[in-house]
Amino acid sequence: MGEDVETLKRRTPLLDYLRQHNWTGHPASRSEFVGLCPLHEESRPSFYVNTRKDVFYCHGCGQGGDLIRFVQLSRGLSFRQSLACLDPEITPEADTTAVLDEAADFYQQQLDHSPDAISYLRRRGVHDLVLLRELGIGYAPGGTLRRYLTAQGYSFDVLQRLGLINARGADALYQRIVFPLQQGECIVNLYGRSIGSAFAHRFLPGSKGGLYAWEKVRNCSEVVLVEGLFDYAVLRQAGFFNVTCSLGTHLNDTQLRQLCEGERTVYIAFDVDRNQSGQHAAEQLAHLLITHGISARRVPLPDGHDPNSFFVEGGDAPQFQSLLEAAQP
């Protein structure tokens, strides 16, 4: 989007835009023009346009900025609405990452004002405020996301296409703890975990991306792989920094490729389910990794436990370290 903005400003100089909209300015210096301010009523010219820097400043109302800022102020538009106003061919709404960034920021703000969400996180063993901020964890209370994002210039159709809202305009992640999923610096999806009676897990449409927080561990010789984000959060909180998460027991091609780059040992700490599904998935993955030349170990969690419940029910870092040391191929 940044390149589109700079191209637009080069194509439409501020002075030309103002003159197209009937502003009259007189030369004040080699690179400056002055005239009456279009943003407020005045009788003496105080509105200056610097053609060299392509910016304006009004000494009367104190407003200043570039072309896009002027359109925002003069028309009462958001940044993205201003872009669309200046050139409909620029479609910032199509920038999925920008929309997801806005949504993730909004959800993070809501968490601080949601006692029920904070209480749920504590019950799940996640209480470190620094970690919450680092992971960008938020909360979707429902009923407010559409209004917030449309005020930023995003259309109903775009929000619905991305899966953030449904056909009725309701928040798709309603009453869920929200984790942003990143690939590099870009958010590629949002994961929501219900704190109520709704279906527990929800992703937005599209790929869940690679392994969670892979950039932090890709150079580690030993990696602990968990299947859930709350498993990841409690281990990070307990001081295990070589942890990543597959967001389920079935790895996609990108995730498998990430684990198999370089030489490492992967400790698979999947859920130990009563129906054996987690154990079978861990066994199959261990075999697959070994065929790719990667050392794999299965972590012997107690029956019926995952890493999250292990810590919630009294387990600590030394005890989990003992489980890692007892891991078998």
Residue frames as qw, qx, qy, qz and C-alpha x, y, z in Angstrom:
[[0.000, 0.883, 0.469, 0.000, 0.00, 0.00, 0.00],
 [0.365, -0.709, 0.062, 0.600, 2.88, 2.37, 0.76],
 [0.338, -0.065, 0.559, 0.754, 4.02, 2.40, -2.88],
 [0.095, 0.652, 0.669, 0.344, 0.46, 3.16, -4.05],
 [0.226, -0.884, -0.293, 0.287, 0.25, 6.13, -1.68],
 [0.355, -0.555, 0.281, 0.698, 3.56, 7.62, -2.81],
 [0.281, 0.208, 0.685, 0.639, 2.65, 7.09, -6.47],
 [0.005, -0.796, -0.595, -0.113, -0.68, 8.83, -5.91],
 [0.262, -0.849, -0.100, 0.447, 0.95, 11.84, -4.26],
 [0.353, -0.306, 0.476, 0.745, 3.50, 12.17, -7.05],
 [0.194, 0.398, 0.731, 0.519, 0.76, 11.98, -9.65],
 [0.157, -0.829, -0.432, -0.318, -1.44, 14.55, -7.91],
 [0.353, 0.152, -0.350, 0.854, 0.60, 17.43, -6.40],
 [0.141, -0.561, -0.638, 0.508, -1.14, 19.17, -3.51],
 [0.051, 0.420, -0.041, -0.905, -1.15, 22.58, -5.21],
 [0.220, -0.022, -0.707, -0.672, -2.79, 21.15, -8.33],
 [0.233, -0.439, -0.867, 0.042, -5.46, 19.44, -6.23],
 [0.090, -0.553, -0.426, 0.710, -6.23, 22.67, -4.35],
 [0.129, 0.310, -0.295, -0.894, -6.50, 24.68, -7.56],
 [0.225, -0.185, -0.851, -0.436, -8.82, 22.05, -9.03],
 [0.297, -0.609, -0.723, 0.135, -11.03, 22.72, -6.01],
 [0.031, 0.860, 0.265, 0.435, -11.03, 26.49, -6.47],
 [0.570, -0.685, -0.089, 0.444, -8.33, 27.47, -3.99],
 [0.407, 0.851, -0.040, 0.330, -6.51, 30.67, -4.90],
 [0.714, -0.543, 0.019, 0.441, -2.94, 31.04, -3.76],
 [0.306, 0.933, -0.159, 0.105, -0.33, 33.71, -4.40],
 [0.761, 0.261, -0.377, 0.459, 3.45, 33.22, -4.46],
 [0.512, -0.858, 0.025, -0.017, 5.02, 33.87, -1.06],
 [0.346, -0.666, 0.593, 0.291, 8.52, 32.67, -1.97],
 [0.253, 0.423, -0.747, -0.445, 10.21, 30.56, -4.62],
 [0.289, -0.036, -0.950, -0.109, 8.56, 27.36, -3.36],
 [0.005, 0.375, 0.769, -0.517, 5.60, 28.61, -1.32],
 [0.179, -0.443, -0.454, -0.752, 2.08, 29.83, -2.04],
 [0.008, -0.215, -0.663, 0.717, -0.26, 31.48, 0.47],
 [0.314, -0.333, -0.475, -0.752, -4.02, 31.98, 0.51],
 [0.592, -0.336, 0.244, -0.691, -7.14, 31.78, 2.66],
 [0.168, -0.184, 0.954, -0.167, -7.43, 28.53, 4.57],
 [0.535, -0.100, -0.595, -0.591, -10.02, 26.11, 3.10],
 [0.470, -0.195, -0.836, 0.202, -10.37, 24.41, 6.48],
 [0.215, -0.627, -0.562, 0.495, -11.72, 27.33, 8.50],
 [0.181, 0.906, 0.296, 0.244, -13.08, 30.82, 8.01],
 [0.510, -0.484, -0.016, 0.711, -10.52, 33.63, 8.00],
 [0.294, 0.934, 0.161, -0.124, -10.09, 37.09, 6.53],
 [0.035, 0.848, -0.503, -0.163, -6.29, 37.18, 6.27],
 [0.861, 0.319, -0.393, -0.051, -4.35, 34.52, 4.32],
 [0.412, -0.651, 0.608, -0.190, -2.51, 32.10, 6.59],
 [0.929, 0.073, 0.359, -0.058, -2.63, 28.86, 4.62],
 [0.065, 0.737, -0.590, -0.323, 0.77, 28.02, 3.07],
 [0.965, 0.215, 0.150, -0.020, 1.57, 25.34, 0.48],
 [0.258, -0.676, 0.609, 0.326, 5.20, 24.29, 0.08],
 [0.825, 0.470, -0.143, -0.281, 5.55, 22.91, -3.46],
 [0.308, 0.578, -0.749, 0.099, 9.04, 21.55, -2.83],
 [0.151, -0.159, 0.899, -0.380, 7.93, 19.40, 0.10],
 [0.408, -0.240, -0.692, -0.545, 4.36, 19.02, -1.22],
 [0.315, -0.434, -0.749, 0.388, 2.81, 19.85, 2.15],
 [0.136, -0.722, -0.227, -0.640, 0.57, 22.53, 3.66],
 [0.380, -0.306, -0.611, 0.624, 0.41, 24.38, 6.96],
 [0.138, -0.780, -0.334, -0.510, -2.13, 26.89, 8.28],
 [0.271, 0.154, -0.492, 0.813, -0.90, 29.37, 10.88],
 [0.447, -0.326, 0.000, -0.833, -4.52, 30.15, 11.75],
 [0.876, -0.256, -0.056, -0.404, -5.93, 26.71, 12.66],
 [0.383, -0.602, 0.697, -0.072, -2.61, 24.91, 13.14],
 [0.908, 0.168, 0.374, -0.082, -3.42, 22.08, 10.73],
 [0.177, 0.718, -0.581, -0.341, -0.80, 20.70, 8.36],
 [0.728, -0.064, 0.682, 0.033, 0.25, 17.69, 6.35],
 [0.161, -0.147, 0.738, 0.639, 0.25, 16.23, 2.86],
 [0.390, -0.041, -0.494, -0.776, -2.43, 15.77, 0.21],
 [0.491, -0.292, -0.814, -0.108, -4.07, 12.81, 1.92],
 [0.241, -0.347, -0.598, 0.681, -4.17, 14.61, 5.26],
 [0.180, 0.128, -0.056, -0.974, -5.83, 17.59, 3.58],
 [0.493, -0.163, -0.640, -0.566, -8.54, 15.36, 2.07],
 [0.420, -0.317, -0.800, 0.289, -9.09, 13.75, 5.47],
 [0.116, -0.331, -0.407, 0.843, -9.56, 17.14, 7.16],
 [0.240, 0.130, -0.220, -0.937, -11.57, 18.84, 4.44],
 [0.589, -0.090, -0.573, -0.563, -13.99, 15.94, 3.88],
 [0.618, -0.380, 0.455, -0.516, -14.03, 14.31, 7.29],
 [0.912, 0.200, -0.317, -0.169, -12.77, 10.99, 5.94],
 [0.817, -0.450, 0.319, 0.171, -10.53, 8.25, 7.28],
 [0.197, -0.589, 0.622, 0.477, -7.10, 7.67, 5.74],
 [0.353, 0.080, 0.879, 0.310, -8.34, 4.79, 3.59],
 [0.337, 0.758, 0.542, -0.130, -11.50, 6.61, 2.54],
 [0.043, 0.859, -0.185, -0.475, -9.30, 9.51, 1.46],
 [0.269, -0.317, 0.781, 0.467, -7.21, 7.21, -0.72],
 [0.345, 0.415, 0.827, 0.157, -10.32, 5.81, -2.38],
 [0.193, 0.874, 0.292, -0.337, -11.66, 9.35, -2.87],
 [0.044, -0.746, 0.412, 0.521, -8.48, 10.47, -4.62],
 [0.343, 0.394, -0.743, -0.419, -8.20, 7.39, -6.83],
 [0.867, -0.065, 0.200, -0.452, -10.80, 4.60, -6.92],
 [0.797, 0.388, -0.463, -0.003, -8.21, 2.42, -8.68],
 [0.163, 0.373, -0.764, 0.501, -6.29, 2.22, -5.40],
 [0.755, -0.386, -0.348, -0.401, -8.15, -0.35, -3.35],
 [0.007, 0.482, -0.720, 0.499, -6.62, -0.43, 0.11],
 [0.791, -0.184, 0.264, -0.520, -9.57, -2.55, 1.20],
 [0.922, 0.254, -0.284, -0.073, -7.98, -5.39, -0.73],
 [0.273, 0.541, -0.679, 0.415, -4.92, -5.24, 1.50],
 [0.785, -0.373, -0.476, -0.134, -5.84, -8.18, 3.71],
 [0.605, -0.062, -0.479, 0.633, -2.93, -7.67, 6.08],
 [0.013, -0.269, 0.150, -0.951, -3.96, -4.07, 6.78],
 [0.634, -0.400, -0.256, -0.610, -7.53, -5.11, 7.64],
 [0.833, -0.265, -0.470, 0.124, -6.37, -7.94, 9.88],
 [0.413, 0.131, -0.385, 0.815, -3.87, -5.60, 11.57],
 [0.285, -0.358, 0.030, -0.889, -6.70, -3.18, 12.35],
 [0.788, -0.351, -0.349, -0.367, -8.93, -5.98, 13.65],
 [0.757, -0.105, -0.501, 0.406, -6.15, -7.45, 15.80],
 [0.185, 0.223, -0.307, 0.906, -5.35, -4.02, 17.29],
 [0.509, -0.389, -0.120, -0.759, -9.02, -3.48, 18.05],
 [0.848, -0.293, -0.430, -0.102, -9.34, -6.84, 19.79],
 [0.581, 0.037, -0.485, 0.653, -6.23, -6.15, 21.89],
 [0.109, -0.315, 0.173, -0.927, -7.80, -2.90, 23.08],
 [0.692, -0.361, -0.270, -0.563, -11.00, -4.72, 24.03],
 [0.726, -0.094, -0.638, 0.240, -9.19, -7.24, 26.23],
 [0.221, 0.130, -0.476, 0.841, -8.34, -4.59, 28.83],
 [0.413, -0.109, 0.145, -0.893, -12.04, -3.80, 29.22],
 [0.786, -0.059, -0.453, -0.416, -13.32, -7.38, 29.36],
 [0.418, -0.498, 0.648, -0.397, -13.17, -8.88, 32.88],
 [0.930, 0.055, 0.269, -0.246, -14.75, -12.14, 31.69],
 [0.780, 0.556, -0.261, 0.118, -12.01, -12.59, 29.10],
 [0.070, 0.672, -0.618, 0.402, -9.25, -11.83, 31.62],
 [0.682, -0.309, 0.524, -0.405, -10.84, -14.30, 34.04],
 [0.956, 0.269, 0.045, -0.113, -10.96, -16.98, 31.33],
 [0.546, 0.653, -0.462, 0.249, -7.28, -16.46, 30.50],
 [0.238, -0.571, 0.650, -0.442, -6.37, -16.85, 34.16],
 [0.867, -0.081, 0.376, -0.316, -8.36, -20.08, 34.36],
 [0.897, 0.428, -0.074, 0.081, -6.37, -21.29, 31.37],
 [0.803, -0.361, 0.046, 0.471, -3.17, -20.45, 33.23],
 [0.481, 0.419, 0.159, 0.753, -2.22, -17.36, 31.18],
 [0.309, -0.874, -0.332, 0.173, -1.68, -14.33, 33.40],
 [0.520, -0.319, 0.143, 0.779, 1.58, -12.66, 32.36],
 [0.283, 0.864, 0.233, -0.345, 0.58, -9.23, 31.02],
 [0.056, -0.671, 0.533, 0.513, 3.88, -8.80, 29.18],
 [0.296, -0.006, 0.907, 0.300, 3.31, -12.08, 27.36],
 [0.366, 0.669, 0.621, -0.181, -0.26, -11.11, 26.47],
 [0.194, 0.873, -0.097, -0.436, 1.06, -7.94, 24.83],
 [0.183, -0.490, 0.736, 0.430, 3.92, -9.74, 23.11],
 [0.293, 0.178, 0.913, 0.219, 1.61, -12.33, 21.55],
 [0.223, -0.035, -0.303, -0.926, -0.99, -9.69, 20.66],
 [0.118, -0.369, -0.920, 0.053, -3.74, -11.63, 22.43],
 [0.247, -0.105, 0.003, -0.963, -7.10, -9.85, 22.33],
 [0.221, 0.333, 0.855, -0.330, -10.82, -10.39, 22.85],
 [0.153, -0.218, -0.552, -0.790, -13.81, -10.11, 20.52],
 [0.241, 0.186, 0.636, -0.709, -16.79, -8.91, 22.58],
 [0.186, 0.461, 0.814, 0.300, -19.04, -8.81, 19.51],
 [0.055, 0.849, 0.518, -0.086, -21.20, -6.04, 18.16],
 [0.129, -0.910, 0.056, 0.391, -18.51, -3.40, 17.69],
 [0.561, -0.223, 0.536, 0.590, -15.94, -4.60, 15.14],
 [0.404, 0.582, 0.571, 0.416, -18.00, -3.72, 12.06],
 [0.036, -0.979, -0.202, 0.003, -18.60, -0.17, 13.25],
 [0.463, -0.718, 0.299, 0.425, -14.93, 0.31, 14.07],
 [0.540, -0.074, 0.611, 0.574, -13.57, -1.03, 10.77],
 [0.329, 0.717, 0.517, 0.332, -16.10, 0.73, 8.56],
 [0.157, -0.971, -0.044, 0.175, -15.07, 3.97, 10.28],
 [0.470, -0.532, 0.486, 0.510, -11.53, 3.19, 9.10],
 [0.349, 0.564, -0.391, -0.638, -12.78, 3.04, 5.51],
 [0.052, -0.102, 0.973, 0.198, -13.32, -0.70, 5.02],
 [0.572, -0.047, -0.307, -0.759, -16.54, -1.76, 3.31],
 [0.787, -0.129, 0.412, -0.441, -19.07, -4.31, 4.55],
 [0.904, 0.373, -0.158, -0.135, -18.27, -6.50, 1.53],
 [0.428, 0.581, -0.628, 0.292, -14.55, -6.63, 2.30],
 [0.345, -0.404, 0.667, -0.523, -15.13, -7.47, 5.96],
 [0.882, 0.062, 0.271, -0.380, -17.53, -10.22, 4.98],
 [0.788, 0.504, -0.353, -0.018, -15.18, -11.58, 2.29],
 [0.234, 0.536, -0.711, 0.390, -12.38, -11.87, 4.85],
 [0.632, -0.288, -0.720, 0.015, -14.73, -13.66, 7.24],
 [0.139, 0.112, -0.503, 0.846, -14.51, -11.02, 9.98],
 [0.463, 0.141, 0.369, -0.794, -18.29, -10.55, 9.93],
 [0.335, 0.265, 0.897, 0.115, -21.17, -12.72, 8.75],
 [0.086, 0.455, 0.607, 0.646, -23.99, -11.83, 6.36],
 [0.294, -0.830, -0.470, -0.064, -25.89, -10.08, 9.18],
 [0.148, 0.807, -0.218, 0.529, -22.85, -7.97, 10.06],
 [0.748, -0.645, 0.112, -0.108, -22.16, -9.82, 13.32],
 [0.033, -0.742, 0.669, -0.030, -18.60, -10.44, 14.49],
 [0.843, 0.164, -0.492, -0.139, -17.50, -13.93, 13.42],
 [0.507, 0.171, -0.693, 0.482, -15.19, -14.26, 16.44],
 [0.469, -0.617, -0.056, -0.629, -17.89, -13.18, 18.90],
 [0.712, -0.599, 0.254, -0.266, -16.96, -13.82, 22.56],
 [0.955, 0.106, -0.088, 0.263, -13.62, -15.37, 21.72],
 [0.463, -0.698, 0.332, 0.434, -10.05, -14.88, 22.86],
 [0.696, 0.718, 0.007, 0.008, -8.19, -13.88, 19.70],
 [0.617, -0.446, 0.411, 0.501, -4.63, -14.78, 18.68],
 [0.490, 0.781, -0.218, -0.320, -3.20, -13.12, 15.55],
 [0.879, -0.022, 0.385, 0.280, -1.32, -15.59, 13.34],
 [0.129, 0.881, -0.283, -0.356, 1.69, -14.11, 11.60],
 [0.881, 0.226, 0.208, 0.360, 3.94, -15.11, 8.74],
 [0.465, 0.306, -0.036, 0.830, 7.03, -12.96, 8.97],
 [0.025, -0.108, -0.308, 0.945, 5.75, -9.50, 9.87],
 [0.416, -0.105, -0.371, -0.823, 2.31, -10.00, 8.30],
 [0.503, 0.067, 0.689, -0.518, -0.86, -11.21, 10.00],
 [0.226, 0.087, -0.799, -0.551, -2.33, -13.93, 7.76],
 [0.521, -0.411, -0.682, -0.307, -5.22, -15.12, 9.92],
 [0.322, -0.436, 0.440, -0.716, -6.91, -14.78, 13.30],
 [0.460, -0.155, -0.873, 0.034, -7.70, -17.66, 15.65],
 [0.434, -0.443, 0.158, -0.769, -10.56, -17.38, 18.12],
 [0.334, -0.086, -0.910, 0.229, -11.13, -19.55, 21.21],
 [0.443, -0.599, -0.371, -0.554, -14.64, -19.33, 22.63],
 [0.026, 0.214, -0.681, 0.700, -15.00, -18.42, 26.30],
 [0.610, 0.006, 0.292, -0.737, -18.68, -19.43, 26.26],
 [0.726, 0.113, 0.650, -0.193, -20.84, -22.16, 24.80],
 [0.625, 0.681, -0.185, -0.334, -20.10, -21.50, 21.13],
 [0.947, 0.235, -0.076, 0.205, -18.00, -23.91, 19.06],
 [0.653, -0.628, 0.062, 0.418, -14.57, -23.75, 20.68],
 [0.476, -0.312, 0.414, 0.711, -12.19, -23.15, 17.77],
 [0.505, 0.795, 0.334, -0.035, -12.52, -20.79, 14.84],
 [0.425, -0.232, 0.347, 0.803, -10.16, -19.50, 12.16],
 [0.408, 0.653, -0.025, -0.638, -10.99, -16.97, 9.50],
 [0.878, 0.446, 0.170, -0.002, -11.18, -18.34, 5.95],
 [0.421, 0.806, -0.400, 0.114, -7.83, -18.97, 4.31],
 [0.751, 0.190, -0.538, 0.333, -4.53, -20.48, 5.32],
 [0.637, -0.763, -0.089, 0.067, -3.43, -20.65, 8.94],
 [0.163, 0.880, -0.435, 0.102, 0.11, -20.06, 7.70],
 [0.595, 0.333, -0.687, 0.250, 3.22, -21.75, 9.00],
 [0.611, -0.334, -0.615, 0.371, 4.22, -22.79, 12.50],
 [0.265, -0.930, -0.200, -0.160, 3.27, -20.26, 15.15],
 [0.320, -0.902, 0.284, 0.066, 6.14, -17.94, 16.16],
 [0.944, 0.168, 0.069, 0.274, 8.51, -19.94, 13.97],
 [0.397, 0.778, -0.205, 0.442, 10.88, -17.02, 13.47],
 [0.415, -0.769, 0.366, -0.320, 11.72, -17.10, 17.17],
 [0.782, -0.345, 0.516, -0.061, 12.81, -20.76, 17.15],
 [0.840, 0.528, -0.088, -0.090, 13.95, -21.57, 13.62],
 [0.400, 0.661, -0.581, 0.256, 17.62, -21.57, 14.68],
 [0.599, -0.490, 0.519, -0.363, 17.08, -23.71, 17.79],
 [0.258, 0.311, -0.907, -0.115, 18.65, -27.18, 17.78],
 [0.069, -0.286, -0.934, 0.204, 15.79, -28.46, 19.97],
 [0.332, -0.165, -0.176, -0.912, 12.17, -27.43, 19.40],
 [0.210, 0.245, 0.855, -0.406, 9.08, -28.29, 21.44],
 [0.250, -0.137, -0.561, -0.777, 6.04, -28.68, 19.19],
 [0.248, 0.282, 0.742, -0.556, 2.56, -28.32, 20.69],
 [0.137, 0.423, 0.777, 0.444, -0.82, -28.44, 18.98],
 [0.123, -0.845, -0.510, -0.109, -2.68, -25.59, 20.74],
 [0.217, 0.684, -0.107, 0.689, -2.02, -21.91, 21.35],
 [0.573, -0.733, 0.129, -0.342, -2.80, -22.13, 25.06],
 [0.940, -0.159, 0.015, 0.301, -0.24, -24.93, 25.27],
 [0.565, 0.479, -0.046, 0.671, 2.22, -22.55, 23.63],
 [0.150, -0.801, 0.053, -0.577, 1.33, -19.65, 25.94],
 [0.754, -0.641, 0.089, -0.115, 1.78, -21.54, 29.22],
 [0.892, -0.013, 0.032, 0.450, 5.10, -23.00, 28.12],
 [0.363, 0.613, -0.037, 0.701, 6.40, -19.58, 27.09],
 [0.414, -0.785, 0.049, -0.458, 5.17, -18.20, 30.40],
 [0.890, -0.444, 0.082, 0.071, 7.05, -21.00, 32.22],
 [0.262, -0.785, 0.468, 0.311, 10.30, -20.02, 30.53],
 [0.673, 0.078, 0.654, 0.338, 10.44, -22.41, 27.57],
 [0.208, 0.727, -0.131, -0.641, 11.41, -20.20, 24.64],
 [0.015, 0.288, -0.827, -0.482, 12.06, -22.97, 22.09],
 [0.400, 0.367, 0.795, -0.271, 8.34, -23.66, 21.58],
 [0.246, 0.125, -0.447, -0.851, 6.24, -23.54, 18.43],
 [0.522, 0.264, 0.643, -0.494, 2.67, -24.55, 17.64],
 [0.110, 0.040, 0.818, 0.563, 1.10, -26.38, 14.68],
 [0.464, 0.122, 0.081, -0.873, -2.49, -25.25, 15.42],
 [0.911, 0.121, 0.016, -0.395, -3.76, -28.80, 15.34],
 [0.733, -0.329, 0.580, 0.137, -2.23, -32.25, 14.94],
 [0.751, 0.438, 0.407, 0.282, -2.14, -32.22, 11.13],
 [0.279, -0.589, 0.234, 0.722, 0.77, -30.19, 9.76],
 [0.624, 0.756, 0.105, -0.165, 0.45, -28.47, 6.40],
 [0.832, 0.378, -0.006, 0.406, 3.25, -28.57, 3.83],
 [0.150, 0.814, -0.231, 0.512, 4.73, -25.27, 4.99],
 [0.608, -0.672, 0.311, -0.287, 4.89, -26.39, 8.62],
 [0.968, -0.081, 0.180, 0.158, 6.48, -29.72, 7.79],
 [0.650, 0.585, -0.075, 0.479, 9.06, -27.99, 5.59],
 [0.143, -0.843, 0.273, -0.441, 9.90, -25.58, 8.42],
 [0.798, -0.506, 0.308, -0.113, 10.53, -28.41, 10.89],
 [0.937, 0.101, 0.222, 0.252, 12.71, -30.24, 8.38],
 [0.434, 0.815, -0.180, 0.340, 15.04, -27.37, 7.52],
 [0.014, -0.697, 0.592, -0.404, 18.39, -27.85, 9.23],
 [0.566, -0.028, -0.801, 0.192, 19.35, -30.37, 11.90],
 [0.337, -0.394, 0.352, -0.779, 17.29, -30.44, 15.07],
 [0.138, -0.199, -0.952, 0.188, 15.42, -32.54, 17.58],
 [0.419, -0.328, -0.220, -0.817, 11.65, -32.04, 17.70],
 [0.030, 0.104, 0.868, -0.485, 9.88, -32.84, 20.97],
 [0.349, -0.332, -0.566, -0.669, 6.24, -33.55, 20.12],
 [0.032, 0.123, 0.717, -0.685, 4.02, -32.56, 23.05],
 [0.405, -0.252, -0.507, -0.718, 0.57, -33.29, 21.65],
 [0.637, -0.321, 0.247, -0.656, -2.48, -33.93, 23.80],
 [0.073, 0.093, -0.990, 0.082, -2.65, -37.33, 25.50],
 [0.596, -0.091, -0.122, -0.789, -6.30, -38.06, 24.71],
 [0.616, -0.098, 0.698, -0.351, -8.42, -40.83, 26.15],
 [0.839, 0.450, 0.212, -0.220, -9.39, -41.83, 22.59],
 [0.741, -0.206, 0.425, 0.478, -5.69, -42.01, 21.64],
 [0.536, 0.795, 0.229, 0.167, -6.07, -39.50, 18.77],
 [0.051, -0.953, 0.299, 0.004, -3.30, -37.21, 20.02],
 [0.616, -0.459, 0.618, 0.168, -0.96, -40.14, 20.63],
 [0.752, 0.353, 0.508, 0.229, -1.58, -41.57, 17.15],
 [0.364, 0.922, 0.040, 0.122, -0.98, -38.17, 15.54],
 [0.278, -0.844, 0.454, 0.063, 2.27, -37.76, 17.50],
 [0.734, -0.174, 0.625, 0.201, 3.43, -41.24, 16.49],
 [0.671, 0.599, 0.379, 0.216, 2.70, -40.63, 12.80],
 [0.163, 0.975, -0.129, 0.082, 4.42, -37.24, 12.85],
 [0.503, -0.667, 0.531, 0.141, 7.48, -38.64, 14.62],
 [0.766, 0.109, 0.575, 0.267, 7.79, -41.33, 11.94],
 [0.502, 0.814, 0.224, 0.188, 7.40, -38.74, 9.16],
 [0.095, -0.953, 0.287, 0.010, 10.07, -36.48, 10.66],
 [0.658, -0.427, 0.584, 0.208, 12.47, -39.38, 11.05],
 [0.740, 0.397, 0.467, 0.279, 12.07, -40.25, 7.36],
 [0.317, 0.913, 0.029, 0.253, 13.14, -36.65, 6.63],
 [0.643, 0.276, -0.377, 0.606, 16.27, -37.03, 8.76],
 [0.222, -0.619, 0.219, -0.721, 14.91, -35.13, 11.78],
 [0.265, -0.034, -0.865, 0.425, 15.27, -36.54, 15.29],
 [0.496, -0.441, -0.224, -0.713, 11.80, -36.76, 16.89],
 [0.173, -0.028, -0.852, 0.493, 10.78, -37.48, 20.48],
 [0.437, -0.562, -0.506, -0.487, 7.27, -37.92, 21.94],
 [0.069, -0.366, 0.520, -0.769, 6.75, -36.21, 25.29],
 [0.392, -0.293, -0.872, 0.011, 5.01, -38.51, 27.85],
 [0.305, -0.333, 0.166, -0.877, 2.42, -36.18, 29.34],
 [0.282, 0.060, 0.847, -0.446, 0.10, -37.71, 31.98],
 [0.074, 0.395, 0.868, 0.290, -3.06, -39.40, 30.69],
 [0.007, -0.810, -0.586, -0.004, -5.79, -36.97, 29.73],
 [0.252, -0.801, -0.025, 0.543, -3.47, -33.95, 29.72],
 [0.579, 0.682, 0.078, 0.440, -2.04, -31.45, 27.30],
 [0.484, 0.141, -0.297, 0.811, 0.72, -28.96, 28.21],
 [0.229, -0.508, -0.032, -0.830, -1.89, -26.35, 29.15],
 [0.774, -0.500, -0.202, -0.333, -3.79, -28.55, 31.59],
 [0.797, -0.028, -0.401, 0.450, -0.49, -29.91, 32.95],
 [0.266, 0.215, -0.285, 0.896, 0.47, -26.42, 34.16],
 [0.444, -0.474, -0.133, -0.749, -3.07, -25.35, 35.13],
 [0.857, -0.407, -0.244, -0.202, -3.32, -28.35, 37.46],
 [0.633, -0.745, 0.205, 0.048, -0.08, -27.67, 39.27],
 [0.875, 0.158, 0.107, 0.444, 2.74, -28.75, 37.00],
 [0.171, -0.910, 0.154, 0.344, 5.83, -26.56, 36.91],
 [0.450, 0.779, -0.413, -0.143, 8.83, -25.91, 34.66],
 [0.151, -0.506, 0.848, -0.045, 11.20, -28.48, 36.30],
 [0.656, 0.122, 0.708, -0.232, 8.52, -31.18, 36.04],
 [0.711, 0.663, 0.087, -0.218, 7.93, -30.43, 32.37],
 [0.197, 0.749, -0.626, -0.088, 11.68, -30.45, 31.77],
 [0.444, -0.253, 0.851, -0.122, 11.73, -33.94, 33.28],
 [0.751, 0.429, 0.448, -0.227, 9.07, -35.00, 30.77],
 [0.499, 0.796, -0.292, -0.176, 11.23, -33.67, 27.93],
 [0.059, -0.607, 0.792, -0.020, 14.17, -35.65, 29.21],
 [0.543, -0.001, 0.818, -0.188, 12.00, -38.78, 29.35],
 [0.654, 0.541, -0.043, -0.527, 10.73, -38.33, 25.78],
 [0.619, -0.100, 0.745, 0.228, 11.07, -41.35, 23.49],
 [0.074, 0.199, -0.626, -0.751, 11.21, -41.71, 19.67]]
